[in-house]
Amino acid sequence: MTVGEFRKYTDDEIKHLQDVELMILKDVVKVFDKHNLKYFMYGGSLLGTIRHKGYIPWDDDIDVILFREDYDKALEVINNELSDKYSVVQMDYIEDCFSSMAVISLKGTTFGRWYSKYVSHEIGIHIDLFPLDNIPNNYTLGKIQYYLYRFAYQFVINSIIKMDMYTKFMTLMHHMVYHILNFLPINPRTWKKILTKTMTFHNKKETEKVVDWFNLCGFMPYERDYFEPALNAQFEDFEVRIPNKYDELLTQIYGDYMKIPPEEDRYNAAPDVLDFGKY
């Protein structure tokens, strides 16, 4: 497979995948509710909740977001109480994981990612958990923090995985950076701590703005009051929590979010390897 090529899901695959991910969500939310952890449907999953009362028909993942305090507790309780069925895939839990967002991965399944061959851990069918962190109310200061995060994140990635890039030159440069970072007396754990400190620097301060560092749109601050008090809404056959000002949030991310995209854009790229195991 070359750059720009991808595999599309069959109709049966996408439906099966959605069913398994819904099972994961129900298991995880049960633990969240038990520990009074406040989560919110987010991204495409929030859009699907509002527009389709469930999945966007062609969506292949579930996105959930929590404020940092609840996010950290969520990873801990999932790791403690659901470890027989799920793995927490996040940089603080796995040595060669470079992601500071988390996926809750179903054991005994496989969902091949682009980087799978470069790391020792496996990722199964999963749902995504994102942290919400405070940022300064001043846009410029917030964007400076965002660029510091991006800078620190590159150090984490480049110190952990030695991968092939799109061109021979890019591969050579990346390998050179990898070897330099691993020669320095600073191990990947230290870069991870620096990254976390960068993301959470303002969390002990009261701010009106919060951010999802992993937003594919780049730096996009949200108003804190978008989220609480949460509302309840229907997602498939299940009731979930959604942000109080979901309209403002979805409009900020997607614009006219109720508009259905043209048919040729209704797909997601499927992983090269997708194994449902016993599920």
C-alpha positions as a Python dict, from the first residue, in 0.01 Angstrom:
ca = {
    (1, 'M'): (0, 0, 0),
    (2, 'T'): (141, 341, -96),
    (3, 'V'): (88, 682, 54),
    (4, 'G'): (-261, 805, -25),
    (5, 'E'): (-404, 454, -63),
    (6, 'F'): (-628, 295, 196),
    (7, 'R'): (-870, 11, 245),
    (8, 'K'): (-1240, 80, 284),
    (9, 'Y'): (-1465, -108, 526),
    (10, 'T'): (-1728, -346, 399),
    (11, 'D'): (-2082, -279, 524),
    (12, 'D'): (-2064, -587, 749),
    (13, 'E'): (-1728, -480, 894),
    (14, 'I'): (-1838, -130, 990),
    (15, 'K'): (-2158, -258, 1153),
    (16, 'H'): (-1969, -528, 1343),
    (17, 'L'): (-1705, -278, 1454),
    (18, 'Q'): (-1969, -33, 1578),
    (19, 'D'): (-2143, -308, 1775),
    (20, 'V'): (-1820, -406, 1951),
    (21, 'E'): (-1726, -44, 2026),
    (22, 'L'): (-2071, 16, 2173),
    (23, 'M'): (-2010, -278, 2406),
    (24, 'I'): (-1680, -119, 2513),
    (25, 'L'): (-1851, 216, 2574),
    (26, 'K'): (-2117, 55, 2793),
    (27, 'D'): (-1854, -127, 3001),
    (28, 'V'): (-1649, 189, 3045),
    (29, 'V'): (-1945, 415, 3126),
    (30, 'K'): (-2061, 167, 3391),
    (31, 'V'): (-1727, 219, 3569),
    (32, 'F'): (-1743, 596, 3516),
    (33, 'D'): (-2086, 610, 3676),
    (34, 'K'): (-1974, 391, 3964),
    (35, 'H'): (-1694, 638, 4046),
    (36, 'N'): (-1889, 954, 3957),
    (37, 'L'): (-1650, 1041, 3674),
    (38, 'K'): (-1798, 1303, 3443),
    (39, 'Y'): (-1748, 1217, 3078),
    (40, 'F'): (-1890, 1371, 2761),
    (41, 'M'): (-1946, 1232, 2413),
    (42, 'Y'): (-1715, 1425, 2183),
    (43, 'G'): (-1615, 1487, 1822),
    (44, 'G'): (-1781, 1262, 1566),
    (45, 'S'): (-1953, 1066, 1842),
    (46, 'L'): (-2119, 1382, 1974),
    (47, 'L'): (-2216, 1478, 1620),
    (48, 'G'): (-2364, 1132, 1569),
    (49, 'T'): (-2553, 1156, 1898),
    (50, 'I'): (-2720, 1480, 1790),
    (51, 'R'): (-2769, 1418, 1417),
    (52, 'H'): (-2830, 1041, 1409),
    (53, 'K'): (-2910, 950, 1773),
    (54, 'G'): (-2616, 712, 1754),
    (55, 'Y'): (-2327, 648, 1521),
    (56, 'I'): (-2269, 850, 1210),
    (57, 'P'): (-2343, 555, 978),
    (58, 'W'): (-1989, 546, 836),
    (59, 'D'): (-1804, 633, 1158),
    (60, 'D'): (-1557, 377, 1291),
    (61, 'D'): (-1475, 504, 1639),
    (62, 'I'): (-1614, 646, 1962),
    (63, 'D'): (-1470, 961, 2116),
    (64, 'V'): (-1514, 1052, 2482),
    (65, 'I'): (-1363, 1353, 2661),
    (66, 'L'): (-1313, 1427, 3031),
    (67, 'F'): (-1163, 1710, 3232),
    (68, 'R'): (-808, 1617, 3331),
    (69, 'E'): (-884, 1525, 3693),
    (70, 'D'): (-1157, 1282, 3590),
    (71, 'Y'): (-950, 1162, 3293),
    (72, 'D'): (-658, 1058, 3515),
    (73, 'K'): (-892, 883, 3759),
    (74, 'A'): (-1072, 714, 3470),
    (75, 'L'): (-753, 554, 3339),
    (76, 'E'): (-667, 433, 3688),
    (77, 'V'): (-1003, 272, 3763),
    (78, 'I'): (-1028, 113, 3417),
    (79, 'N'): (-679, -31, 3461),
    (80, 'N'): (-771, -161, 3807),
    (81, 'E'): (-1123, -288, 3748),
    (82, 'L'): (-1143, -389, 3380),
    (83, 'S'): (-792, -521, 3319),
    (84, 'D'): (-918, -874, 3255),
    (85, 'K'): (-1095, -749, 2941),
    (86, 'Y'): (-929, -421, 2844),
    (87, 'S'): (-587, -258, 2820),
    (88, 'V'): (-522, 111, 2879),
    (89, 'V'): (-299, 220, 2592),
    (90, 'Q'): (-142, 549, 2699),
    (91, 'M'): (215, 668, 2743),
    (92, 'D'): (213, 645, 3125),
    (93, 'Y'): (95, 284, 3115),
    (94, 'I'): (307, 140, 2832),
    (95, 'E'): (682, 194, 2790),
    (96, 'D'): (692, 237, 2412),
    (97, 'C'): (358, 417, 2378),
    (98, 'F'): (397, 780, 2273),
    (99, 'S'): (34, 894, 2299),
    (100, 'S'): (-83, 1107, 2592),
    (101, 'M'): (-445, 1056, 2496),
    (102, 'A'): (-573, 707, 2574),
    (103, 'V'): (-742, 422, 2398),
    (104, 'I'): (-931, 156, 2590),
    (105, 'S'): (-837, -152, 2392),
    (106, 'L'): (-1033, -477, 2390),
    (107, 'K'): (-804, -772, 2455),
    (108, 'G'): (-810, -1056, 2204),
    (109, 'T'): (-883, -824, 1910),
    (110, 'T'): (-661, -638, 1664),
    (111, 'F'): (-698, -296, 1508),
    (112, 'G'): (-379, -235, 1310),
    (113, 'R'): (-249, 121, 1323),
    (114, 'W'): (16, 278, 1098),
    (115, 'Y'): (275, 254, 1376),
    (116, 'S'): (188, -101, 1492),
    (117, 'K'): (501, -256, 1341),
    (118, 'Y'): (726, -10, 1523),
    (119, 'V'): (608, -79, 1880),
    (120, 'S'): (584, -387, 2099),
    (121, 'H'): (231, -328, 2229),
    (122, 'E'): (-82, -418, 2034),
    (123, 'I'): (-398, -216, 1991),
    (124, 'G'): (-731, -391, 1967),
    (125, 'I'): (-1073, -257, 1884),
    (126, 'H'): (-1113, 40, 2114),
    (127, 'I'): (-1268, 370, 2212),
    (128, 'D'): (-1072, 695, 2250),
    (129, 'L'): (-1048, 901, 2568),
    (130, 'F'): (-930, 1263, 2550),
    (131, 'P'): (-827, 1497, 2835),
    (132, 'L'): (-947, 1857, 2863),
    (133, 'D'): (-686, 2092, 3008),
    (134, 'N'): (-695, 2455, 3114),
    (135, 'I'): (-528, 2718, 2896),
    (136, 'P'): (-486, 3093, 2947),
    (137, 'N'): (-783, 3311, 2860),
    (138, 'N'): (-550, 3514, 2638),
    (139, 'Y'): (-552, 3356, 2290),
    (140, 'T'): (-187, 3434, 2214),
    (141, 'L'): (-62, 3285, 2541),
    (142, 'G'): (-279, 2979, 2482),
    (143, 'K'): (-136, 2931, 2135),
    (144, 'I'): (219, 2959, 2270),
    (145, 'Q'): (135, 2676, 2512),
    (146, 'Y'): (-8, 2477, 2221),
    (147, 'Y'): (314, 2510, 2021),
    (148, 'L'): (518, 2412, 2327),
    (149, 'Y'): (299, 2102, 2352),
    (150, 'R'): (358, 2021, 1985),
    (151, 'F'): (733, 2066, 2035),
    (152, 'A'): (742, 1840, 2343),
    (153, 'Y'): (524, 1581, 2169),
    (154, 'Q'): (775, 1550, 1886),
    (155, 'F'): (1049, 1475, 2139),
    (156, 'V'): (835, 1198, 2288),
    (157, 'I'): (757, 1042, 1949),
    (158, 'N'): (1110, 1069, 1813),
    (159, 'S'): (1267, 925, 2128),
    (160, 'I'): (1043, 618, 2128),
    (161, 'I'): (991, 493, 1773),
    (162, 'K'): (1232, 453, 1485),
    (163, 'M'): (1010, 443, 1180),
    (164, 'D'): (1027, 467, 803),
    (165, 'M'): (899, 795, 664),
    (166, 'Y'): (750, 897, 328),
    (167, 'T'): (1089, 954, 163),
    (168, 'K'): (1442, 821, 210),
    (169, 'F'): (1561, 1166, 317),
    (170, 'M'): (1286, 1202, 581),
    (171, 'T'): (1361, 851, 706),
    (172, 'L'): (1731, 933, 737),
    (173, 'M'): (1656, 1256, 926),
    (174, 'H'): (1412, 1085, 1163),
    (175, 'H'): (1656, 801, 1235),
    (176, 'M'): (1927, 1056, 1307),
    (177, 'V'): (1703, 1241, 1556),
    (178, 'Y'): (1603, 910, 1716),
    (179, 'H'): (1966, 811, 1773),
    (180, 'I'): (2061, 1156, 1905),
    (181, 'L'): (1772, 1158, 2153),
    (182, 'N'): (1859, 809, 2272),
    (183, 'F'): (2225, 905, 2309),
    (184, 'L'): (2141, 1195, 2540),
    (185, 'P'): (2112, 1120, 2915),
    (186, 'I'): (1739, 1195, 2897),
    (187, 'N'): (1518, 891, 2855),
    (188, 'P'): (1167, 882, 2702),
    (189, 'R'): (1009, 885, 3050),
    (190, 'T'): (1156, 1231, 3106),
    (191, 'W'): (1023, 1360, 2774),
    (192, 'K'): (681, 1221, 2870),
    (193, 'K'): (692, 1409, 3201),
    (194, 'I'): (785, 1729, 3019),
    (195, 'L'): (496, 1677, 2778),
    (196, 'T'): (246, 1620, 3060),
    (197, 'K'): (375, 1925, 3246),
    (198, 'T'): (332, 2133, 2931),
    (199, 'M'): (-26, 2016, 2885),
    (200, 'T'): (-130, 2063, 3248),
    (201, 'F'): (67, 2379, 3332),
    (202, 'H'): (-244, 2592, 3395),
    (203, 'N'): (-465, 2326, 3554),
    (204, 'K'): (-424, 2466, 3907),
    (205, 'K'): (-548, 2804, 3790),
    (206, 'E'): (-906, 2911, 3723),
    (207, 'T'): (-949, 2974, 3350),
    (208, 'E'): (-1246, 3023, 3123),
    (209, 'K'): (-1082, 2832, 2838),
    (210, 'V'): (-1002, 2463, 2795),
    (211, 'V'): (-849, 2270, 2510),
    (212, 'D'): (-829, 1927, 2350),
    (213, 'W'): (-462, 1906, 2250),
    (214, 'F'): (-534, 1636, 1993),
    (215, 'N'): (-790, 1832, 1792),
    (216, 'L'): (-725, 1761, 1423),
    (217, 'C'): (-825, 2121, 1348),
    (218, 'G'): (-522, 2244, 1542),
    (219, 'F'): (-543, 2494, 1826),
    (220, 'M'): (-911, 2537, 1910),
    (221, 'P'): (-993, 2669, 2259),
    (222, 'Y'): (-1337, 2591, 2403),
    (223, 'E'): (-1536, 2778, 2663),
    (224, 'R'): (-1536, 2583, 2989),
    (225, 'D'): (-1911, 2632, 3029),
    (226, 'Y'): (-1977, 2441, 2705),
    (227, 'F'): (-1956, 2119, 2907),
    (228, 'E'): (-2125, 2143, 3246),
    (229, 'P'): (-2393, 2085, 3352),
    (230, 'A'): (-2413, 1787, 3118),
    (231, 'L'): (-2726, 1675, 2937),
    (232, 'N'): (-2842, 1320, 2870),
    (233, 'A'): (-2903, 1202, 2514),
    (234, 'Q'): (-2967, 882, 2321),
    (235, 'F'): (-2676, 703, 2153),
    (236, 'E'): (-2809, 391, 1978),
    (237, 'D'): (-2985, 193, 2257),
    (238, 'F'): (-2791, 366, 2533),
    (239, 'E'): (-2816, 693, 2726),
    (240, 'V'): (-2499, 902, 2737),
    (241, 'R'): (-2376, 1237, 2870),
    (242, 'I'): (-2324, 1524, 2625),
    (243, 'P'): (-2199, 1882, 2671),
    (244, 'N'): (-2461, 2130, 2785),
    (245, 'K'): (-2383, 2368, 2497),
    (246, 'Y'): (-2338, 2100, 2234),
    (247, 'D'): (-2466, 2328, 1958),
    (248, 'E'): (-2195, 2587, 2020),
    (249, 'L'): (-1929, 2317, 2048),
    (250, 'L'): (-2031, 2133, 1731),
    (251, 'T'): (-2066, 2456, 1537),
    (252, 'Q'): (-1716, 2560, 1642),
    (253, 'I'): (-1571, 2227, 1527),
    (254, 'Y'): (-1778, 2147, 1217),
    (255, 'G'): (-1968, 2459, 1114),
    (256, 'D'): (-2308, 2350, 973),
    (257, 'Y'): (-2293, 2015, 1147),
    (258, 'M'): (-2647, 1905, 1056),
    (259, 'K'): (-2560, 1906, 686),
    (260, 'I'): (-2497, 1553, 556),
    (261, 'P'): (-2173, 1532, 351),
    (262, 'P'): (-2185, 1412, -11),
    (263, 'E'): (-2194, 1037, -58),
    (264, 'E'): (-1834, 1018, -185),
    (265, 'D'): (-1712, 1155, 150),
    (266, 'R'): (-1907, 911, 366),
    (267, 'Y'): (-1630, 668, 461),
    (268, 'N'): (-1339, 610, 695),
    (269, 'A'): (-1014, 439, 608),
    (270, 'A'): (-1010, 85, 746),
    (271, 'P'): (-703, -60, 920),
    (272, 'D'): (-490, -308, 730),
    (273, 'V'): (-557, -565, 1003),
    (274, 'L'): (-894, -596, 1175),
    (275, 'D'): (-955, -903, 1390),
    (276, 'F'): (-1269, -933, 1604),
    (277, 'G'): (-1141, -1234, 1797),
    (278, 'K'): (-1428, -1402, 1983),
    (279, 'Y'): (-1644, -1091, 1953),
}
